[in-house]
């Protein structure tokens, strides 16, 4: 038993020594094959790769952030555009009803305004027509009055002529008679009343001939007046307001 254990211990020791020799041999071969036994190359490579990784990661990180920022901006823009399109669609959907109501109100208001304008225009036209009618009737009345007054004045003027002829044929002594004085007083009263209604005699002798006022019945030679001047009045003419009632009958110098 003891001998057997001794043999087993010797075998284990031998195996251990062989294992150690193999390990040393392997380490020597590794040292010969590896020019950098201290692992500096691995460290440098690891450092380089780390730096490259770091730089790459640092370079990649901003681009990634930029991409994320641009993506966020695009998403925000898309959301805003979507909201705007929704709002525009809602406005378009709501617009027809609002426009219809607005236009209906305008149409109602327009009809009312049109009716008011129509009635106002009718009233203005009627007022203008009435004003024209009033002016026309007043003018016609005044013309009719003038025509009636002219006809009466024309009938009275021969009476005036007779008074003038009767008084002109009397002598100075006869004019002092009570009868002649009475005739003269009536004549003056008649002339005064005619003047009150704007009946005035037309000036003739010594004035230039005017066919609108004078009626030339003869031509005479005169040393006192020039040619075309009225030298003699044969019948006195009269005007009523601005119209001629009777033209003066005159003789014009040659």
PyMOL commands that set and color helices and strands:
alter all, ss='L'
color gray80, all
select helices_A, chain A and resi 2-33+40-168+172-175+178-196
alter helices_A, ss='H'
color red, helices_A
select strands_A, chain A and resi 199-201+214-220+230-235+238-240+243-246+248-253
alter strands_A, ss='S'
color yellow, strands_A
deselect
rebuild
show_as cartoon
